[in-house]
Amino acid sequence: MAGASLRRAVALRAWNAACSAVRRASASNSRRGPVTSADPAQPFVVGVIDSGIHPDHPHIGPVAAGAGFDGEGNLNDDTVDRLGHGTAVAAAIQDFAPAVHVCPLRVFDRSLDASVEALVAAIDWAAAHGLPLVNLSLGTNDRSRAGVLADAVGRAHQAGVVIVAAGSNRGVDWLPGTLDLDGVVRVELDWAYPRGSHRVTGPPEASVFHTCGYPRPIPGVDPERNLKGLSFAVANVTGIAARAMLGKGLRAPAAVVSELRQRVR
């Protein structure tokens, strides 16, 4: 926990150092808003709850209109990525599913700390706007906040949102990913599985998907010198899920999990 504005809530941590700061504001008129329809003619929108998205980055494709949330969970229109983490996560997702529109739901501002209030507000926004899929490359290990997070995820599940979230890492159980909630796809690290491949443990109703934590490659940059970690394992599985959902018209969480299990390699 850091800063007076976070004193009522536990800090949410991302697992990677941010890349160089991105400070250019995006033009809102270049975005398309989220859609609630499953009509294949409409864009498929993936919510990225993170530090925002830099829409002019060369690895970023279509960007939908999103929102920002302060430490109290109040809504604002600032989705500028000042850290680069959210942009890298979105790029990893669109690397697998270039046609999807990524939707920035910014909870991190100038550090990779945020409040549970902001996370809950972002999840509720995604549910209210009919996003079919949300990436959570973050979490908290404060079990006292399990109830409020479970309630938010429950509301999202009722609205038809599939959430891909981090599970356990280095002995820490991250929430909400480890709460065994309906509608949540749990992801953990396994460096033996390159990007685009994964393994699964557990039964269908409690599946855990494992893959590496490398982001989209940068030509000429050694992967070991690039960002890496659980954040990008989550994003990689989100990208695979988005491609499957878009290609096959899947929406139900159980159907998404079943498809991911069939794609194990």
C-alpha positions as CSV (number, residue, x, y, z in Angstrom):
1,M,0.0,0.0,0.0
2,A,1.4,3.4,-0.9
3,G,0.1,6.9,-0.7
4,A,-2.6,8.6,1.3
5,S,-5.2,8.0,-1.4
6,L,-4.8,4.3,-0.9
7,R,-5.0,4.1,2.9
8,R,-8.5,2.5,2.9
9,A,-7.6,-0.2,0.5
10,V,-5.0,-2.8,-0.2
11,A,-2.6,-2.2,-3.0
12,L,-3.0,-4.2,-6.2
13,R,0.3,-5.3,-7.7
14,A,1.3,-6.0,-11.2
15,W,4.3,-8.4,-11.4
16,N,6.5,-6.6,-13.9
17,A,8.5,-3.4,-14.0
18,A,6.8,-1.0,-16.4
19,C,8.3,-0.1,-19.7
20,S,9.2,3.5,-20.6
21,A,6.5,6.1,-19.7
22,V,4.0,6.8,-22.4
23,R,2.6,10.3,-22.0
24,R,0.8,11.2,-25.2
25,A,-3.0,11.4,-24.7
26,S,-5.2,9.5,-27.1
27,A,-7.8,11.0,-29.3
28,S,-11.2,9.8,-28.1
29,N,-12.7,10.2,-31.6
30,S,-10.4,7.5,-32.9
31,R,-12.1,4.9,-30.7
32,R,-15.2,2.8,-30.9
33,G,-17.3,2.2,-27.8
34,P,-17.9,-1.2,-26.3
35,V,-20.8,-3.2,-27.7
36,T,-23.1,-5.6,-25.9
37,S,-24.2,-7.6,-28.9
38,A,-22.8,-11.0,-29.9
39,D,-23.4,-10.0,-33.5
40,P,-20.3,-11.1,-35.5
41,A,-20.5,-7.9,-37.5
42,Q,-19.8,-5.9,-34.3
43,P,-16.3,-5.6,-32.8
44,F,-15.3,-8.0,-30.1
45,V,-14.1,-5.9,-27.1
46,V,-11.6,-7.0,-24.5
47,G,-11.4,-5.0,-21.3
48,V,-7.8,-4.5,-20.0
49,I,-7.9,-3.4,-16.4
50,D,-4.4,-2.0,-16.0
51,S,-2.5,1.3,-16.5
52,G,-4.3,2.4,-19.7
53,I,-3.4,1.8,-23.3
54,H,-1.3,3.9,-25.7
55,P,-3.3,3.7,-28.9
56,D,-0.5,5.0,-31.2
57,H,2.0,2.3,-30.2
58,P,2.9,0.2,-33.3
59,H,1.9,-3.1,-31.5
60,I,-1.6,-1.8,-30.7
61,G,-4.5,-2.3,-33.0
62,P,-8.1,-1.2,-32.6
63,V,-8.9,0.5,-29.3
64,A,-12.4,0.9,-27.8
65,A,-13.4,3.8,-25.6
66,G,-12.7,3.0,-22.0
67,A,-12.5,4.8,-18.6
68,G,-10.3,5.6,-15.7
69,F,-10.9,5.1,-12.0
70,D,-9.3,6.9,-9.1
71,G,-8.4,5.4,-5.7
72,E,-12.0,5.9,-4.5
73,G,-13.4,4.1,-7.5
74,N,-14.7,7.3,-9.0
75,L,-15.0,7.4,-12.8
76,N,-13.0,9.7,-15.1
77,D,-12.0,9.8,-18.7
78,D,-8.2,9.5,-18.3
79,T,-7.0,6.4,-20.0
80,V,-3.5,7.6,-20.8
81,D,-0.9,5.0,-20.1
82,R,1.9,6.7,-18.1
83,L,3.6,3.4,-17.2
84,G,3.5,1.3,-20.4
85,H,2.4,-1.9,-18.6
86,G,-1.2,-1.8,-19.9
87,T,0.0,-1.1,-23.4
88,A,2.3,-4.2,-23.3
89,V,-0.5,-6.3,-21.9
90,A,-2.9,-5.2,-24.7
91,A,-0.2,-5.8,-27.3
92,A,0.2,-9.4,-26.1
93,I,-3.5,-9.9,-26.3
94,Q,-3.8,-8.5,-29.8
95,D,-0.8,-10.4,-31.0
96,F,-3.0,-13.5,-30.8
97,A,-6.3,-11.8,-31.7
98,P,-5.5,-8.8,-34.0
99,A,-9.2,-8.2,-34.8
100,V,-10.3,-7.6,-31.2
101,H,-10.7,-4.1,-29.8
102,V,-8.9,-3.5,-26.5
103,C,-10.7,-1.3,-24.0
104,P,-8.5,0.5,-21.5
105,L,-9.9,0.5,-17.9
106,R,-7.2,2.4,-16.1
107,V,-6.7,1.7,-12.4
108,F,-2.9,2.3,-12.2
109,D,-1.7,5.9,-12.7
110,R,1.9,6.7,-12.0
111,S,2.8,3.5,-10.1
112,L,1.7,-0.1,-10.3
113,D,-0.4,0.3,-7.1
114,A,-4.2,0.8,-7.1
115,S,-7.1,0.3,-4.7
116,V,-9.6,-2.5,-4.5
117,E,-12.3,0.2,-4.9
118,A,-10.8,1.1,-8.3
119,L,-10.7,-2.6,-9.4
120,V,-14.3,-3.2,-8.3
121,A,-15.4,-0.1,-10.2
122,A,-13.6,-1.2,-13.3
123,I,-15.1,-4.7,-13.2
124,D,-18.6,-3.2,-12.7
125,W,-18.0,-0.8,-15.7
126,A,-17.0,-3.8,-17.9
127,A,-20.2,-5.6,-16.8
128,A,-22.4,-2.6,-17.4
129,H,-21.0,-2.1,-20.9
130,G,-21.3,-5.7,-22.0
131,L,-17.7,-6.6,-22.4
132,P,-17.5,-10.3,-23.1
133,L,-13.9,-10.7,-21.9
134,V,-11.7,-8.9,-19.3
135,N,-7.9,-9.3,-18.6
136,L,-6.8,-8.9,-15.0
137,S,-3.0,-8.9,-14.9
138,L,-3.1,-7.8,-11.3
139,G,-4.4,-8.9,-7.9
140,T,-4.3,-8.6,-4.2
141,N,-3.3,-11.0,-1.5
142,D,-5.4,-9.4,1.2
143,R,-8.0,-12.0,2.1
144,S,-10.1,-9.4,3.9
145,R,-11.1,-8.1,0.5
146,A,-12.2,-11.4,-0.8
147,G,-15.9,-10.7,-0.2
148,V,-16.1,-7.5,-2.1
149,L,-14.1,-8.9,-5.0
150,A,-16.2,-12.0,-5.2
151,D,-19.3,-9.9,-5.3
152,A,-17.9,-7.8,-8.2
153,V,-16.9,-10.9,-10.1
154,G,-20.3,-12.4,-9.4
155,R,-22.0,-9.3,-10.9
156,A,-19.8,-9.6,-13.9
157,H,-20.5,-13.3,-14.3
158,Q,-24.3,-12.6,-14.3
159,A,-23.7,-10.0,-17.0
160,G,-21.9,-12.6,-19.2
161,V,-18.3,-11.4,-18.6
162,V,-15.4,-13.9,-18.7
163,I,-12.5,-12.7,-16.6
164,V,-9.0,-14.1,-17.1
165,A,-7.0,-13.5,-13.9
166,A,-3.8,-14.4,-12.1
167,G,-3.7,-17.4,-9.8
168,S,-0.8,-18.3,-7.5
169,N,2.8,-17.3,-7.9
170,R,5.8,-17.9,-5.7
171,G,3.6,-19.0,-2.8
172,V,1.2,-16.0,-3.0
173,D,-2.5,-16.6,-3.8
174,W,-3.7,-13.6,-5.8
175,L,-7.3,-12.5,-5.6
176,P,-9.7,-12.7,-7.3
177,G,-8.0,-15.3,-9.4
178,T,-7.7,-17.9,-6.7
179,L,-11.2,-17.6,-5.3
180,D,-12.6,-20.4,-7.5
181,L,-15.3,-18.1,-8.8
182,D,-17.7,-18.8,-11.7
183,G,-16.6,-16.9,-14.8
184,V,-12.9,-16.7,-13.9
185,V,-10.2,-18.3,-15.9
186,R,-7.2,-18.9,-13.7
187,V,-3.7,-18.5,-15.1
188,E,-0.3,-19.4,-13.6
189,L,3.3,-19.5,-14.9
190,D,5.1,-22.4,-16.6
191,W,8.1,-21.3,-18.5
192,A,8.4,-24.6,-20.3
193,Y,5.4,-23.6,-22.5
194,P,6.1,-21.0,-25.1
195,R,3.7,-18.3,-26.1
196,G,0.7,-19.8,-27.9
197,S,0.9,-23.0,-26.0
198,H,-0.3,-24.0,-22.5
199,R,-1.1,-26.9,-20.2
200,V,-4.0,-27.3,-17.9
201,T,-4.3,-28.8,-14.4
202,G,-7.4,-29.5,-12.4
203,P,-10.9,-30.6,-13.5
204,P,-13.0,-28.6,-15.9
205,E,-14.8,-26.8,-13.0
206,A,-11.5,-25.8,-11.4
207,S,-9.1,-25.5,-14.4
208,V,-5.8,-23.8,-14.0
209,F,-4.0,-22.8,-17.3
210,H,-0.2,-22.6,-17.3
211,T,2.0,-20.8,-19.8
212,C,5.1,-18.7,-20.0
213,G,5.2,-15.0,-19.0
214,Y,6.8,-13.6,-22.1
215,P,5.1,-10.7,-23.8
216,R,4.9,-10.0,-27.6
217,P,8.5,-10.2,-28.9
218,I,10.3,-7.1,-29.9
219,P,12.7,-7.6,-32.9
220,G,16.3,-7.5,-31.8
221,V,15.5,-7.6,-28.1
222,D,16.5,-10.7,-26.1
223,P,13.2,-12.0,-24.4
224,E,15.1,-12.2,-21.1
225,R,15.8,-8.5,-21.3
226,N,12.2,-7.6,-22.1
227,L,9.3,-7.4,-19.6
228,K,8.2,-10.8,-18.4
229,G,6.2,-12.4,-15.7
230,L,2.7,-13.5,-14.6
231,S,1.1,-10.4,-16.1
232,F,1.9,-11.6,-19.5
233,A,1.0,-15.3,-18.9
234,V,-2.5,-13.9,-18.1
235,A,-2.4,-11.7,-21.2
236,N,-1.3,-14.6,-23.4
237,V,-4.2,-16.8,-22.3
238,T,-6.6,-13.8,-22.7
239,G,-5.4,-13.5,-26.3
240,I,-5.9,-17.2,-27.0
241,A,-9.4,-17.0,-25.4
242,A,-10.3,-13.9,-27.4
243,R,-9.3,-15.6,-30.6
244,A,-11.4,-18.7,-29.7
245,M,-14.4,-16.6,-28.6
246,L,-14.2,-14.5,-31.7
247,G,-13.7,-17.3,-34.1
248,K,-16.3,-19.7,-32.7
249,G,-18.8,-17.2,-31.2
250,L,-18.3,-18.5,-27.7
251,R,-19.6,-16.5,-24.8
252,A,-20.4,-18.8,-21.8
253,P,-17.4,-19.3,-19.4
254,A,-17.8,-23.0,-19.4
255,A,-17.6,-23.1,-23.2
256,V,-14.4,-20.9,-23.2
257,V,-12.8,-23.1,-20.6
258,S,-13.7,-26.2,-22.6
259,E,-12.2,-24.7,-25.7
260,L,-9.0,-23.8,-23.9
261,R,-8.7,-27.3,-22.5
262,Q,-9.1,-28.7,-26.0
263,R,-6.3,-26.4,-27.3
264,V,-3.7,-27.7,-24.8
265,R,-0.4,-28.3,-26.4
